Amino acid sequence: MPPAEAQAPAGTVTLFGTLVDASGQPLELAAVGVEGQTGGTNTTAEGAFSLQVRVPAPGQPVVLVVRRLGYLTIRKSLQLPADAAQALRLTMQLDARALGSVRVVGRSGQADEREQVSITRIDPGSAKIIPSAFGDFNTILKTLPGVSGNNELSSTYNVRGGNYDENLVYVNGFEIYRPFLVTAAQQEGLSFINPDLVKQIEFSSGGWQPKYGDKLASVLSVDYKTPEKFAASLTGSLVGGAAHAEARSANGRVSYLAGVRYKNAQYVLRSLRQAQGGYNPTFYDAQAFVNIGLGRKDDMQRTTLGLMGVLAHNDYRFSPETGQATFSTGTNQFTRVFIGYGGRERMQFDTYQSGLNLKHDFSSQLQVEVLGSALISREFELRDVEAAYTFADINRDPNSPEFNQPQRQRDIGSQYKHSRNFLTARIFTAETRGRWVPTGSHTVRWGAKIGREKVADKLDEYSFADSADFVPDARRLRLRSDLSLLSTRSQGFLQDTWALDSLRTLTYGARAHYWTTNGQLVVSPRVQFSQISASHPNRSFKAAVGAYYQPPFYRELRDQQTTQLGVQEGFLNPALRAQKSYHFIMGRDLSFQKFGRPFKLTTEAYYKYLTDVVPYDVDNVRLRYFAKNNATAYAAGFDARVSGEFVKGAESWFSLGLLTTRENVEGDSISTFDRNGQLISRDAKGYIRRPQDQRLNLGVFFQDHLPNNPSVRGYVNVVFGTGLPFTPPNQPDLRGTNALSTNYTRVDLGFSKVIGLKNNNAPKAHIYSYESLWLGLEVLNVLAANNVGGYNYLQDVNGVTYSVPNYLSQRVVNLKLIARF
């Protein structure tokens, strides 16, 4: 019976009980009510509830309804007053399709499913709610420790001092490639990952196992869903839209998953301060995955065939008109540049990728799969843009009526840029992988892969700068090439994960990689170890050491060679060797309770020593390689992340990364001159800052909700990074210095409301029945920070070079709607 104070008036009874999740933990702030009757209540911190209910006519049941964001709705039929005589105990199940938050969880069971070094597991639904310029999934990655991204217009990210070319990306076991010719973030389309289709995501920032391929910085491994029933969604916002559908056939043999996305960057690009004009960007992609059970009717999933098809189209058109930027040229001295443009530019990148995966389970201990994939990428850049510019000093006297106004126009100059670049890449691969569990303590994995690559690249670029009514040779640059590359890659790996006991796990193995172009065979041994403390089971310790090679791809092979007349001729260096990195990582995980809620603290210290390094410079998002193995480098740092329910029922996290990465380029020197311009000495530079040497990174994602209404939520996304060493062209003495270093600060706010949640357990009136509606409001770059994505380098009549900053997007308001069926 309910307590005395809960006794109901005549004609009513009091329902009381507790609400818990699948693990038996109480659930707070769940809405409890009776269908067709007014009123309701919320569960307490102990999961308890008490509700007065009107007794219907004899024999008529009432339906108790319990809802909580992120969980499947409960509908329970009760007969009153009999069922009110004792306490109810209700259990809610997580909704796998709910818009949730990032959760980092451990695994148990088989040996190779235990905790790994530097692995973060991410809920893909987070990409749908985190405030960002384009709703791109990679925004989540940029808030993780060790990961940096200083351009909200770009989906690229850098990990522990590496560049984006050093990141591996897999979807359902297929390696994913990005376009080759993209030079600016404004031209980028969508990142490959469609969060509507994703089941689970694992991200490794270093020390990964041999089963993953040959890169230097990170691995992002994505598994798409295998649907069990029909579901669909529609997403719309001021910056694009998306739709997806998933289903399984009546006999359960075939399931499909399909999604389309559209990105409209025009709204955000118009907020750029550097250049105004006509933006006409069109970015869209379509992805489809089909899974077919080929086995017997009673065991159809023993043999499965997976099919993948992807189409991505990026078409960027821009007709610049005017632009201006204000920048510092000395102590309390500011200059403003005014630019008038003529011409236009167009970039188009089309990617087609398909894959086939045939998997067979010979037994519960032995599984083998065969994979085949094909990639075709067609890209071109067309550019004819002329710019005329003038400089003016800015009045910095706050007492002057002309404060912050230009005072004296001077130094008229012009620039011209012409490009006719075309690239076609074809990549075909065949692979086999296997998994064998000979005993309960060992899990053996192996694989072999062969790939054929064909790249045809035709470049024709010409540019000059004129500030004295003629163009000297030093300001005239030409890049012309007609290159092709046909090569074969062979790869393989073998690893064993050994559960030494219930607390300790050892993973060891090696990879091998051979490339016909340079004739180099590399072997990469790797070892991981993890241990859970016997005296403190909430603590675990991890360590990893290994060799990681990155055999060159086409981009690293291409160099630019300057002749005496300033003409540049592109060429390939087929003798370029693989870059090599040794990873040393130690870390600790600590799970703890605070305020009665779970939290997790992850810390890692790492050191990477690199040899045969290919140096490069960064121009916006273009990497310009030296095409020489003429450097050694290192990266050292410390990463920390604390995550948990800082607000009950809302997962948030704080990440901190400290890093230093430097390189020593062979033959790199700095010159010293006397007053007469005579060379005094030429000294070796030694170790200098690498292009991705970002000393400090801070990432925050914080969620909150109304105390009595968790369907109304707020989100804060914060990214801060210290300055990168931008390098002016043709000034090698400044390479790796702090001359143009600027911090990156980004704060995005979001608010959302979920309405119309429907019972997921009750039968639908129609297959397309409406399920939920998610409404969001975002304020992007709420601080209106003037972040810099790169520099343009302009000269005056005296030959002085000015570094003019390219500012990123300003404050933008975005609306978002997500409907689920």
C-alpha positions in Angstrom: 0.0 0.0 0.0 1.2 3.6 -0.6 2.2 5.7 2.4 -0.5 7.4 4.4 0.2 10.8 2.9 -0.4 9.4 -0.6 -3.9 8.0 0.1 -6.2 9.2 -2.7 -9.6 10.8 -2.5 -12.7 8.8 -3.4 -12.8 7.7 -7.0 -9.0 7.7 -7.4 -6.1 5.5 -6.4 -2.4 6.3 -6.1 0.1 4.5 -8.3 3.6 4.4 -6.9 6.9 2.6 -7.7 10.4 3.1 -9.0 12.0 3.4 -12.4 15.4 2.0 -13.3 17.6 1.4 -16.4 18.7 -1.9 -17.7 21.6 -2.0 -15.2 19.3 -1.4 -12.3 20.3 2.3 -11.7 17.5 4.7 -10.8 16.4 7.1 -13.5 15.6 10.7 -12.5 13.3 13.3 -14.3 11.3 10.7 -16.3 7.8 11.9 -17.1 5.0 9.6 -15.7 1.4 9.9 -16.7 -1.8 8.1 -17.6 -3.0 8.1 -21.2 -6.3 10.2 -21.5 -6.0 11.8 -18.1 -4.6 15.2 -17.2 -1.7 15.7 -14.8 1.5 13.7 -14.3 4.7 13.7 -12.3 8.5 13.2 -12.7 10.6 10.6 -11.0 12.9 11.6 -8.2 16.7 11.1 -7.9 16.0 7.7 -6.5 13.7 6.9 -9.4 10.6 7.0 -7.3 7.2 8.3 -8.4 3.7 8.7 -7.0 0.7 9.6 -9.1 -3.0 9.9 -8.4 -5.1 8.2 -11.1 -8.9 8.3 -11.7 -10.4 4.8 -11.6 -12.3 4.0 -14.8 -15.4 1.9 -15.2 -15.1 -1.7 -14.0 -13.2 -3.9 -16.5 -11.6 -1.0 -18.4 -7.8 -0.8 -18.1 -5.7 2.4 -17.9 -2.4 2.8 -19.7 0.6 4.1 -17.7 3.0 6.0 -20.0 6.6 6.7 -19.0 8.9 8.8 -21.1 12.6 9.9 -20.8 14.8 11.4 -23.5 17.2 8.7 -24.9 15.1 5.8 -23.7 12.2 3.7 -25.2 8.8 4.8 -24.0 7.0 2.4 -21.6 3.3 1.8 -22.0 1.9 -0.5 -19.3 -1.7 -1.6 -19.1 -3.1 -1.7 -15.5 -6.3 -2.9 -13.9 -7.4 -0.6 -11.1 -7.7 -0.6 -8.3 -6.0 -4.1 -8.1 -2.7 -3.1 -9.6 -2.4 -0.1 -7.3 -2.1 -2.3 -4.2 1.6 -2.8 -4.6 4.7 -0.9 -5.8 5.5 -1.0 -9.5 9.1 -1.6 -10.7 9.6 -0.4 -14.2 12.7 -0.8 -16.4 13.5 1.5 -19.3 15.7 0.4 -22.3 18.0 2.7 -24.1 16.8 3.9 -27.5 19.5 3.1 -30.0 18.1 5.6 -32.4 17.7 8.5 -29.9 19.7 11.7 -30.4 22.2 11.1 -27.6 25.5 12.3 -26.4 29.1 11.0 -26.7 29.8 8.1 -24.3 33.1 6.4 -23.8 32.6 2.8 -22.6 34.7 -0.1 -21.9 34.2 -3.6 -23.4 34.5 -7.0 -21.9 34.3 -10.5 -23.2 36.7 -11.8 -25.8 40.3 -10.8 -25.6 40.4 -8.4 -28.5 37.3 -6.5 -27.3 39.0 -5.2 -24.1 40.2 -1.7 -23.6 42.9 -0.5 -26.0 45.5 2.2 -25.9 44.4 5.7 -27.1 40.9 4.4 -28.1 37.8 6.6 -27.8 34.4 5.2 -28.7 31.9 7.7 -29.8 28.1 7.8 -30.2 27.5 9.0 -33.8 24.3 10.8 -32.7 26.4 13.5 -31.1 27.2 15.0 -34.5 23.5 15.8 -34.9 23.3 17.9 -31.8 26.8 19.5 -31.4 26.7 23.2 -32.6 28.9 23.5 -35.7 29.1 25.4 -39.0 27.9 22.5 -41.1 26.8 19.8 -38.7 30.0 17.9 -39.7 30.8 14.8 -37.7 34.5 15.7 -37.5 33.5 18.6 -35.2 33.3 16.0 -32.4 36.8 14.8 -33.1 38.2 18.3 -32.7 37.1 18.3 -29.1 39.0 15.1 -28.2 42.4 15.3 -26.5 45.4 15.3 -29.0 43.1 16.5 -31.9 43.2 20.0 -33.3 41.3 21.8 -36.0 41.8 25.5 -36.6 39.3 26.0 -39.4 35.5 25.5 -38.9 35.1 25.6 -42.7 37.2 22.4 -43.1 36.6 18.8 -42.1 40.3 18.1 -41.8 41.9 17.5 -38.4 45.4 17.1 -37.1 46.4 14.5 -34.4 49.4 14.9 -32.0 51.4 17.1 -34.4 50.6 15.2 -37.6 48.8 16.5 -40.7 45.5 15.3 -42.2 47.3 13.1 -44.7 48.5 11.0 -41.8 45.0 10.0 -40.7 43.5 6.6 -41.6 39.7 6.4 -42.1 37.8 3.1 -42.5 34.1 2.6 -43.1 32.9 -1.1 -42.7 36.5 -2.1 -43.2 37.0 -0.1 -46.5 39.7 2.6 -46.5 38.3 6.1 -47.4 40.2 8.7 -49.4 39.7 12.5 -49.7 40.1 14.7 -52.8 43.6 15.5 -53.8 43.4 19.1 -55.3 41.4 20.9 -52.5 43.4 24.1 -51.7 41.1 26.1 -49.5 38.6 25.2 -46.8 35.8 27.1 -48.6 36.0 24.5 -51.4 35.5 21.5 -49.1 32.4 19.5 -49.2 31.1 17.1 -46.6 33.3 14.7 -44.6 32.6 11.0 -45.6 30.9 9.9 -42.4 27.1 10.2 -42.4 26.0 10.0 -38.7 22.5 8.9 -39.7 23.9 5.6 -40.9 26.5 4.9 -38.2 26.3 2.2 -35.6 29.6 2.7 -33.8 32.8 4.7 -34.1 36.3 4.1 -32.7 39.0 6.7 -32.8 42.7 6.0 -32.0 45.2 8.9 -31.6 48.2 6.7 -31.6 49.7 3.3 -30.8 47.0 1.3 -32.6 47.1 -2.4 -33.4 48.7 -4.0 -36.4 45.2 -4.7 -38.0 45.0 -1.0 -38.9 47.0 0.3 -41.8 50.1 2.4 -42.4 49.8 6.0 -41.4 51.6 8.1 -38.8 48.9 9.9 -36.8 45.5 8.4 -36.2 42.8 5.8 -37.1 39.1 6.5 -37.4 37.1 3.2 -37.8 33.4 3.4 -38.5 30.8 0.6 -38.6 27.5 1.3 -40.3 24.2 -0.1 -39.0 22.5 -3.4 -39.9 18.9 -2.4 -39.6 16.3 -4.6 -37.9 13.2 -2.6 -38.8 12.1 0.4 -40.8 13.3 3.8 -39.7 13.8 7.1 -41.5 14.8 10.7 -40.7 14.7 14.2 -42.4 17.1 17.0 -41.4 16.9 20.6 -42.5 18.8 23.8 -41.6 20.0 27.0 -43.1 23.3 25.3 -44.1 22.0 22.1 -45.6 19.9 19.1 -45.2 19.9 15.3 -45.0 17.6 12.3 -45.3 18.0 8.6 -44.6 16.0 5.4 -44.6 16.7 1.9 -43.3 14.7 -1.4 -43.3 14.9 -5.2 -43.3 13.0 -7.5 -45.6 10.1 -9.6 -44.2 12.1 -12.8 -44.2 15.0 -11.1 -42.5 17.5 -12.0 -45.2 18.1 -8.5 -46.8 18.6 -5.2 -45.0 19.4 -1.8 -46.5 20.7 1.5 -45.4 20.7 4.7 -47.5 21.3 8.4 -46.9 21.7 11.6 -48.9 23.2 14.9 -47.6 23.3 18.4 -49.0 25.6 21.2 -47.8 24.8 24.8 -48.6 27.9 26.8 -47.6 26.7 30.0 -49.1 25.1 31.3 -45.9 28.3 30.8 -43.9 30.7 31.9 -46.6 28.9 35.3 -46.9 30.1 36.0 -43.4 33.7 36.0 -44.4 35.4 39.3 -44.1 38.3 38.8 -46.5 36.5 38.6 -49.8 32.9 39.4 -50.8 31.3 38.3 -54.1 29.1 35.7 -55.6 29.3 32.3 -53.9 27.7 29.3 -55.6 28.8 26.2 -53.8 27.0 22.8 -54.3 28.0 19.9 -52.1 26.1 16.7 -51.9 26.6 13.0 -51.4 24.7 9.7 -51.4 25.6 6.5 -49.7 23.9 3.1 -49.7 24.8 -0.1 -47.9 23.0 -3.5 -48.5 23.5 -6.6 -46.4 22.3 -10.0 -47.7 22.2 -13.2 -45.7 23.3 -16.1 -48.0 23.1 -18.9 -45.5 20.4 -21.4 -44.8 17.0 -20.1 -43.7 17.7 -21.2 -40.1 21.2 -19.7 -40.2 21.1 -17.0 -42.9 23.7 -14.7 -41.2 26.4 -17.4 -41.2 27.3 -16.2 -44.7 26.7 -12.6 -45.6 27.3 -10.3 -48.6 27.7 -6.6 -48.0 27.5 -4.0 -50.8 28.6 -0.4 -50.6 28.0 2.5 -53.0 29.1 6.1 -52.5 28.8 9.2 -54.7 30.2 12.6 -53.6 29.9 15.8 -55.6 31.7 19.0 -54.7 31.2 22.0 -57.0 32.6 25.3 -55.8 32.1 28.5 -57.8 33.1 32.0 -56.7 33.2 35.4 -58.4 35.1 37.7 -56.0 34.3 41.3 -56.1 35.8 43.2 -53.1 37.7 42.6 -50.0 39.5 44.3 -47.1 41.5 43.3 -44.1 43.1 45.2 -41.2 46.3 43.9 -39.7 49.3 44.9 -37.6 52.6 45.9 -39.2 54.4 46.9 -36.0 54.0 48.2 -32.5 50.5 49.9 -32.4 50.7 50.4 -36.2 47.9 49.0 -38.3 47.4 48.9 -42.1 44.3 48.2 -44.0 44.3 46.7 -47.5 41.5 47.3 -50.0 41.1 44.8 -52.8 39.1 44.9 -56.0 38.7 41.7 -57.9 37.9 40.6 -61.4 37.4 37.1 -62.8 36.1 33.9 -61.2 37.2 30.4 -60.0 35.5 27.0 -60.1 36.6 23.8 -58.5 34.8 20.4 -58.9 35.6 17.2 -57.1 33.6 14.0 -57.9 34.3 10.8 -56.1 32.8 7.4 -56.8 33.5 4.5 -54.5 32.1 1.0 -54.3 32.8 -2.0 -52.2 32.0 -5.7 -51.7 32.4 -7.7 -48.5 31.8 -11.5 -48.4 31.9 -12.9 -44.9 31.6 -16.5 -43.7 31.5 -17.9 -40.2 33.0 -21.3 -40.3 32.4 -21.6 -36.6 32.1 -19.4 -33.6 35.9 -19.5 -33.4 36.7 -18.9 -37.1 35.5 -16.1 -39.4 36.9 -15.2 -42.8 36.0 -12.3 -45.1 36.9 -11.2 -48.6 36.7 -7.5 -49.6 37.0 -5.7 -52.9 36.8 -2.0 -53.5 37.1 0.5 -56.4 37.6 4.3 -56.2 37.4 6.8 -59.0 38.1 10.5 -58.3 37.8 13.2 -61.0 38.9 16.7 -60.0 39.6 20.0 -61.7 40.5 23.6 -60.7 39.8 26.5 -63.1 40.9 29.9 -61.9 41.3 33.3 -63.6 41.3 36.0 -60.9 42.9 39.4 -61.0 43.2 41.6 -57.9 44.1 45.3 -57.6 45.0 46.4 -54.1 45.9 49.5 -52.1 47.3 50.0 -48.6 46.2 52.7 -46.1 47.4 53.5 -42.6 44.7 53.4 -39.9 44.1 56.2 -37.4 44.6 54.6 -34.0 44.0 57.7 -31.9 40.8 57.0 -29.8 40.3 60.7 -29.2 40.2 61.5 -32.9 36.9 61.7 -34.8 38.5 59.6 -37.5 39.5 56.8 -35.2 39.9 53.5 -37.0 39.5 55.2 -40.4 42.0 55.0 -43.3 44.3 58.1 -43.5 46.5 57.7 -46.5 46.1 55.5 -49.6 49.3 54.3 -51.1 51.2 51.4 -52.8 48.9 50.4 -55.6 49.6 46.9 -56.8 48.0 43.9 -58.5 48.0 40.1 -58.6 46.9 37.6 -61.2 46.3 33.9 -60.7 45.6 31.4 -63.5 45.0 27.7 -63.0 44.0 24.8 -65.3 44.5 21.7 -63.1 43.0 18.3 -63.9 43.5 15.1 -61.9 42.0 11.6 -62.2 42.8 8.9 -59.7 41.7 5.2 -59.9 42.3 2.9 -57.0 41.3 -0.8 -56.9 41.9 -3.1 -54.0 41.3 -6.8 -53.0 41.7 -8.0 -49.5 41.1 -11.0 -47.2 40.9 -10.9 -43.4 40.3 -13.5 -40.8 39.7 -14.0 -37.1 40.5 -17.2 -35.1 39.9 -17.8 -31.4 41.8 -21.0 -30.7 41.3 -20.6 -26.9 39.3 -18.3 -24.7 42.4 -16.3 -23.9 43.8 -15.8 -27.5 42.3 -14.0 -30.5 44.4 -14.2 -33.7 43.7 -11.8 -36.6 45.4 -11.8 -40.0 45.0 -10.1 -43.3 46.4 -9.6 -46.8 45.7 -6.8 -49.2 46.8 -5.8 -52.7 46.0 -2.6 -54.5 46.5 -1.0 -57.9 46.7 2.8 -58.2 46.6 4.9 -61.3 46.9 8.7 -61.1 46.9 11.1 -64.1 47.7 14.7 -63.1 47.9 17.7 -65.4 48.9 21.0 -63.8 49.1 24.5 -65.3 49.4 27.4 -62.9 50.6 30.9 -63.5 50.7 33.9 -61.2 52.4 37.2 -60.9 52.5 40.2 -58.6 52.9 43.8 -60.1 53.5 46.8 -57.9 55.8 48.9 -60.1 54.2 48.9 -63.5 56.2 45.9 -64.6 56.6 42.3 -63.4 60.1 41.3 -62.3 61.0 37.6 -62.7 61.1 37.1 -59.0 57.4 37.8 -58.8 56.5 35.6 -61.7 55.8 31.9 -60.9 54.9 29.1 -63.2 53.9 25.5 -62.4 53.4 23.2 -65.4 53.4 19.4 -65.4 51.8 16.4 -67.1 52.4 13.5 -64.7 51.1 10.0 -64.3 51.8 7.2 -61.8 50.9 3.5 -62.0 51.8 1.4 -59.0 50.9 -1.7 -56.9 50.8 -1.9 -53.1 50.9 -5.2 -51.2 50.1 -5.3 -47.5 49.6 -7.8 -44.7 49.4 -8.2 -40.9 49.3 -10.8 -38.2 48.4 -10.1 -34.5 47.5 -12.0 -31.4 45.5 -10.6 -28.5 46.3 -12.6 -25.3 44.2 -12.3 -22.2 46.9 -13.1 -19.7 44.2 -13.3 -17.0 41.0 -11.4 -16.2 42.9 -8.2 -15.5 45.8 -8.1 -18.0 45.8 -8.1 -21.8 48.7 -8.2 -24.3 48.4 -7.5 -28.0 51.4 -8.0 -30.3 52.0 -8.4 -34.0 53.4 -6.8 -37.1 52.5 -5.3 -40.5 54.3 -5.5 -43.8 54.0 -3.1 -46.8 55.6 -3.2 -50.2 55.2 -0.5 -52.9 56.5 -1.1 -56.5 57.3 2.6 -57.2 60.1 2.9 -54.7 60.7 -0.9 -54.3 60.7 -0.6 -50.5 59.5 -3.2 -48.1 58.7 -2.0 -44.5 57.8 -4.1 -41.5 56.1 -2.5 -38.5 56.1 -4.5 -35.2 53.6 -3.2 -32.6 52.8 -4.1 -28.9 50.0 -3.0 -26.6 49.5 -3.9 -22.9 46.7 -3.0 -20.5 46.0 -3.9 -16.9 43.2 -3.3 -14.5 44.3 -2.8 -10.9 43.4 -5.7 -8.7 43.0 -3.5 -5.6 41.2 -0.7 -7.4 39.1 -2.2 -10.3 38.1 1.3 -11.3 41.7 2.0 -12.4 43.4 0.7 -15.5 46.9 1.3 -16.9 47.9 1.1 -20.6 51.1 1.2 -22.6 52.0 0.8 -26.2 55.2 0.8 -28.3 55.5 0.3 -32.1 56.9 1.3 -35.4 54.6 3.1 -37.9 55.5 3.6 -41.5 53.7 5.8 -44.0 54.7 4.8 -47.6 54.2 7.9 -49.8 51.1 8.4 -51.8 50.9 10.6 -54.9 50.7 13.9 -53.0 54.0 13.4 -51.2 55.8 12.5 -54.4 55.0 15.8 -56.2 57.5 18.5 -55.8 58.0 22.0 -57.2 61.4 22.9 -58.6 62.3 26.6 -59.1 64.6 27.6 -62.1 66.6 30.7 -62.4 63.8 32.5 -64.1 61.3 31.7 -61.4 59.6 29.0 -63.5 58.4 26.0 -61.5 58.1 22.6 -63.1 56.3 19.9 -61.2 58.0 16.5 -61.0 57.7 13.2 -59.1 60.3 11.7 -56.9 59.7 7.9 -57.3 62.7 7.1 -55.0 60.9 8.8 -52.0 61.0 6.4 -49.0 58.4 5.7 -46.4 58.3 8.1 -43.4 58.8 6.3 -40.1 57.5 7.0 -36.6 58.2 5.2 -33.3 55.3 5.6 -30.8 55.8 5.4 -27.1 52.6 5.8 -25.0 51.6 5.4 -21.4 48.2 6.1 -19.9 45.8 5.6 -17.1 42.0 5.5 -16.9 40.1 6.3 -13.7 36.4 5.7 -13.3 34.8 7.4 -10.3 31.5 8.5 -8.8 30.9 12.2 -8.0 27.5 13.7 -6.9 26.1 10.2 -7.2 26.9 10.1 -11.0 29.6 8.3 -13.0 32.7 10.1 -14.4 35.8 9.0 -16.2 39.3 10.6 -16.3 41.7 9.5 -19.1 45.3 10.7 -19.2 48.1 9.8 -21.6 51.7 10.8 -22.1 53.3 10.1 -25.5 56.5 10.5 -27.5 57.0 10.0 -31.2 60.3 10.0 -32.9 60.2 10.3 -36.7 62.9 9.6 -39.3 62.9 9.9 -43.1 60.5 12.7 -42.7 59.2 14.6 -45.8 58.9 18.3 -44.8 56.0 20.3 -45.9 54.4 23.8 -45.7 50.7 24.6 -45.2 48.8 27.0 -47.5 45.2 27.1 -46.2 44.4 23.4 -46.4 46.9 22.6 -49.2 50.1 20.7 -48.1 53.1 21.5 -50.2 55.6 18.7 -49.7 59.4 19.0 -50.4 59.4 15.4 -51.9 62.6 14.6 -50.0 63.4 12.4 -47.0 65.6 15.1 -45.6 64.4 15.6 -42.0 64.1 14.0 -38.6 61.4 15.1 -36.1 59.8 14.4 -32.8 56.4 15.0 -31.1 55.9 14.8 -27.3 52.9 15.7 -25.3 50.3 15.0 -22.7 46.5 14.5 -23.2 43.8 14.5 -20.5 40.0 14.1 -20.7 37.3 14.0 -18.1 33.8 13.0 -19.1 30.6 12.3 -17.2 27.2 13.6 -16.2 28.2 17.1 -14.9 24.4 17.6 -15.2 22.2 14.6 -14.4 21.3 12.8 -17.6 23.5 14.9 -19.9 27.0 13.7 -20.8 29.7 16.4 -21.2 33.5 16.4 -21.3 36.6 18.6 -21.1 39.8 17.8 -23.0 43.3 19.2 -22.7 46.2 18.6 -25.0 49.8 19.8 -24.5 52.2 19.3 -27.4 55.6 20.2 -28.9 56.7 18.9 -32.3 59.9 20.0 -34.0 61.9 18.9 -37.1 65.5 19.2 -38.2 65.7 19.7 -42.0 69.0 18.7 -43.6 70.7 21.6 -45.2 68.3 24.1 -43.6 70.2 27.2 -42.4 69.9 30.8 -41.4 72.0 33.6 -42.9 73.6 36.5 -41.1 74.5 39.7 -43.0 76.4 42.9 -42.1 75.2 46.5 -42.7 76.4 46.4 -46.3 74.4 43.3 -47.1 77.5 41.0 -47.1 77.0 37.5 -45.9 78.8 37.0 -42.6 77.8 33.4 -41.7 75.4 30.6 -42.6 74.5 28.5 -39.6 72.4 25.3 -39.4 68.9 26.0 -37.9 68.7 22.7 -36.0 65.3 21.8 -34.7 62.5 24.2 -35.6 58.7 24.1 -35.1 56.7 21.9 -37.4 53.7 23.3 -39.2 51.3 21.6 -36.8 53.1 22.6 -33.6 50.2 23.8 -31.6 51.4 23.9 -28.0 48.0 23.9 -26.2 44.6 22.7 -27.2 41.4 22.9 -25.2 38.1 21.2 -26.2 34.8 21.4 -24.3 31.4 20.0 -25.0 28.9 20.7 -22.3 25.2 19.9 -22.1 22.5 21.1 -19.8 18.7 20.8 -19.6 15.8 22.2 -17.7 15.5 20.6 -14.2 12.0 19.3 -14.8 12.0 19.0 -18.5 15.0 17.1 -20.1 13.6 17.5 -23.5 14.7 21.2 -23.5 18.5 21.3 -23.7 21.4 23.6 -24.2 24.9 22.9 -25.6 28.2 24.6 -25.6 31.1 23.7 -27.9 34.4 25.4 -27.2 37.7 24.9 -29.1 40.9 26.9 -28.2 44.3 26.4 -29.7 47.5 28.4 -29.5 49.1 29.8 -32.6 50.6 27.8 -35.5 53.9 28.8 -37.2 52.6 30.2 -40.6 55.5 30.6 -43.1 55.7 33.4 -45.7 56.9 32.2 -49.2 60.4 32.7 -50.4 61.6 33.5 -46.9 63.2 30.3 -45.6 64.8 32.1 -42.7 61.3 32.6 -41.2 60.2 28.9 -41.6 59.2 27.5 -38.2 59.2 30.8 -36.4 56.5 32.6 -34.4 56.4 35.5 -36.9 52.7 35.0 -37.8 51.5 32.8 -35.0 47.8 33.6 -33.9 45.5 31.8 -31.5 42.3 30.1 -32.5 39.2 30.6 -30.3 35.8 29.2 -31.2 32.6 29.1 -29.0 29.3 27.8 -30.4 26.0 27.7 -28.5 23.0 25.5 -29.2 19.5 25.1 -27.8 17.0 22.3 -28.6 13.6 21.0 -27.9 12.3 17.5 -28.5 8.6 17.2 -29.1 6.1 14.6 -30.2 7.9 11.6 -28.7 5.8 8.6 -29.6 5.7 5.1 -28.0 8.3 3.0 -29.8 6.9 -0.3 -28.5 3.3 0.2 -29.7 2.4 -0.9 -33.2 2.5 1.9 -35.7 -0.6 3.0 -37.5 1.5 3.3 -40.7 5.0 2.4 -41.6 5.8 6.1 -42.0 4.2 7.2 -38.7 5.8 10.3 -37.2 8.0 9.5 -34.2 9.8 12.6 -32.9 10.7 16.2 -33.8 13.9 17.8 -32.7 14.1 21.7 -33.0 17.4 23.5 -32.6 18.8 27.0 -32.6 22.5 27.6 -32.9 24.6 30.7 -32.4 28.0 30.0 -34.1 31.1 31.9 -33.1 29.1 33.7 -30.4 32.2 35.7 -29.4 32.7 36.9 -33.0 36.4 36.0 -32.7 38.5 37.0 -35.7 40.2 33.7 -36.3 42.8 33.4 -39.0 42.9 30.5 -41.5 46.0 31.6 -43.4 47.6 34.5 -45.1 47.9 36.2 -48.4 51.3 37.8 -49.1 51.2 41.1 -51.0 54.1 43.4 -51.9 54.4 47.1 -52.2 56.5 49.2 -54.7 59.5 48.8 -52.4 59.4 45.0 -52.5 58.2 44.8 -48.8 55.9 41.8 -48.3 52.8 42.2 -46.2 51.1 39.2 -44.6 47.4 39.8 -45.0 45.3 37.5 -42.8 42.4 35.5 -44.2 39.8 35.7 -41.5 37.3 32.8 -41.0 33.6 33.0 -40.4 32.0 35.6 -38.2 28.9 35.2 -35.9 26.2 33.2 -37.6 22.7 32.1 -36.4 21.5 28.7 -37.6 18.2 26.9 -37.3 17.9 23.1 -37.4 15.1 20.6 -37.6 15.2 16.8 -37.4 12.2 14.6 -37.9 12.2 10.9 -37.3 9.8 8.2 -38.5 
